[in-house]
Amino acid sequence: MKIEAMSCQENIKSKIEWGRLIITFFIFLFAITMVIPFLWMLSASMKRGIDVIKLPIKWIPDYFYPDNYLQVWNIGGIARQDYHFDLAYFNSLKIAFINLTGSVITSSAAGYAFAKIKFRGRNVIFFLYLSTMMIPSQITLIPKFSIFSQLGLVGTHWPLILPGLITITGTFLMRQYFTQIPDELRESAYIDGANEFIIWLRIMIPVAKPAMASLAIIVFLWNWNNYLDALVFLANWRLYTIPVALNNFIDEATTAYNLIMAASASALIPVFIVFLAGQKFFVKGLVAGAVKG
């Protein structure tokens, strides 16, 4: 009987291992499909325009054509025209980091208030606040344009900055994180004479660094990839961000796919830097914010 039981356990373990192997294989295939467009972008960024559209695709070109990057950045005087990509790069960095800083501050403050400060109607206000997440951003585009037009801010970066300083998702994430922090920590600070602002700044903020890092990465990606708002509110090429500036590589006759791919590859550099800087906090912050409601 013992031998049969041991044999049965071994069969179960073997089936579990084979099941894990099969699941891992399919996850690997799925990951490859996600990476293929990125690899094609890198490959196309090092080719001449005429070779980008050739079939079958040659993933590793016979030559490398770095002049695409020189033309995009207007280095060395080889570009046929100035695409002003460096200016768009600066504009995107400026908007992304301003919104990143502002949204992390406002979301952490609001999340702390909803999680720890007891006031009348707190849950109702938080529910109404979250209900706005069900409204697509495209619906609010016309009202926003009307408001900013009356304020005389259309044609500036303010329509992209001001709404991004407050994020509903960020407030929800921070509130969920703060609910897991023991109330005794806040109460002990009260006994020592600290007020709510000091408790939030000197006690809660250091504890909530994982959630804040996760939020910072998410907000940066939102603003870095924001195309629709930039397309609607920015008419002057001097104010363009990268998603809109990519249209500069398209004219009536041709589309410079090699230059678009070189510009897109260049645009990934800040994304990798921000993610690598906060990756150790990213998963920890997201998981912690989703445990307790």
Stockholm file with secondary structure:
# STOCKHOLM 1.0

chainA/1-293         MKIEAMSCQENIKSKIEWGRLIITFFIFLFAITMVIPFLWMLSASMKRGIDVIKLPIKWIPDYFYPDNYLQVWNIGGIARQDYHFDLAYFNSLKIAFINLTGSVITSSAAGYAFAKIKFRGRNVIFFLYLSTMMIPSQITLIPKFSIFSQLGLVGTHWPLILPGLITITGTFLMRQYFTQIPDELRESAYIDGANEFIIWLRIMIPVAKPAMASLAIIVFLWNWNNYLDALVFLANWRLYTIPVALNNFIDEATTAYNLIMAASASALIPVFIVFLAGQKFFVKGLVAGAVKG
#=GR chainA/1-293 SS CHHHHHHHHHHHHHHHHHHHHHHHHHHHHHHHHHHHHHHHHHHHTTSCHHHHTCSSCCSSCSSCCTHHHHHHTTCTTCCSSCCCHHHHHHHHHHHHHHHHHHHHHHHHHHHHHHHHCCCTTHHHHHHHHHHGGGSCTTTTHHHHHHHHHHTTCTTSSHHHHTGGGCCHHHHHHHHHHHTTSCHHHHHHHHHTTCCHHHIIIIIIHHHTHHHHHHHHHHHHHHHHTCCHHHHHHCCSGGGCCHHHHGGGGBCSSCBCHHHHHHHHHHHHHHHHHHHHHHHHHHHHHHHHHTTCC
#=GC SS_cons         CHHHHHHHHHHHHHHHHHHHHHHHHHHHHHHHHHHHHHHHHHHHTTSCHHHHTCSSCCSSCSSCCTHHHHHHTTCTTCCSSCCCHHHHHHHHHHHHHHHHHHHHHHHHHHHHHHHHCCCTTHHHHHHHHHHGGGSCTTTTHHHHHHHHHHTTCTTSSHHHHTGGGCCHHHHHHHHHHHTTSCHHHHHHHHHTTCCHHHIIIIIIHHHTHHHHHHHHHHHHHHHHTCCHHHHHHCCSGGGCCHHHHGGGGBCSSCBCHHHHHHHHHHHHHHHHHHHHHHHHHHHHHHHHHTTCC
//
